[in-house]
C-alpha cells in the first residue's frame, strides 16, 4: 500500500465516486469502475477502504437503506423530468 500514500487524493477520489453514483447512469458507472479496477486494482481497493471507513455501520442499517433509496428516487425523478421536456 505504499504506492498511494496521499490520503487527501484518496479521499477526493472516494468523494468523486459518491458524486458519480448520483450523477452517472448505473451501467456507465459500473463499466467505469470495472475498468478502473482492472487498470489499477490497488488504488481502487484503497478507495473502497476509504468509503468503508466512512460508513456508520454502528448506526441502523435502515439509515443506509434509506439513503440508497433516496438516491434512487432522486435519479428516477430526474429521469422523468428529462423525458417530459
C-alpha positions in Angstrom: 0.0 0.0 0.0 3.0 2.3 -0.1 2.2 3.3 -3.7 -0.7 5.6 -2.8 0.0 7.5 0.4 -1.7 10.8 -0.3 -4.8 10.4 1.9 -6.3 13.7 0.6 -6.2 12.3 -3.0 -7.7 9.0 -1.9 -10.5 10.8 0.0 -11.1 13.1 -3.0 -11.4 10.1 -5.3 -13.9 8.5 -2.9 -16.0 11.6 -2.8 -15.9 11.7 -6.6 -17.3 8.2 -6.6 -20.0 9.3 -4.2 -20.9 12.1 -6.6 -20.8 9.8 -9.7 -23.3 7.4 -8.0 -25.8 10.3 -8.0 -24.9 11.8 -11.4 -23.9 8.9 -13.8 -26.2 6.1 -15.1 -25.7 2.8 -13.2 -24.4 0.9 -16.3 -22.0 3.6 -17.3 -20.7 3.9 -13.8 -20.4 0.1 -13.4 -18.3 0.0 -16.6 -16.0 2.9 -15.5 -15.5 1.3 -12.1 -14.8 -2.2 -13.6 -12.2 -0.6 -16.0 -10.6 1.3 -13.1 -10.4 -1.9 -11.1 -8.7 -3.7 -13.9 -6.3 -0.9 -14.6 -5.4 0.0 -11.0 -6.8 -2.5 -8.5 -4.6 -1.3 -5.7 -5.9 2.2 -5.9 -9.5 1.1 -6.2 -9.1 -1.1 -3.1 -7.8 1.8 -1.2 -10.7 4.0 -2.4 -13.2 1.3 -1.3 -11.5 1.0 2.1 -11.8 4.8 2.5 -15.5 4.6 1.7 -16.0 1.7 4.1 -14.3 3.6 6.9 -16.7 6.5 6.3 -19.8 4.3 6.6 -21.5 4.5 10.0 -22.1 0.8 10.4 -22.8 1.2 14.1 -26.0 3.1 13.2 -29.1 1.4 12.0 -28.9 -0.4 8.7 -32.2 1.1 7.8 -30.5 4.5 7.6 -28.1 3.2 4.9 -31.0 1.6 3.0 -33.0 4.9 3.3 -30.0 6.8 1.9 -29.7 4.4 -1.1 -33.5 4.6 -1.7 -33.3 8.4 -1.7 -30.6 8.4 -4.3 -32.6 6.1 -6.5 -35.7 8.1 -6.1 -33.9 11.3 -7.0 -32.5 9.6 -10.1 -36.0 8.4 -11.1 -37.5 11.9 -10.7 -34.6 13.4 -12.6 -35.1 11.0 -15.5 -38.8 11.6 -15.5 -38.2 15.4 -15.7 -35.8 15.0 -18.6 -38.2 12.8 -20.6 -41.1 15.2 -20.0 -39.0 18.1 -21.6 
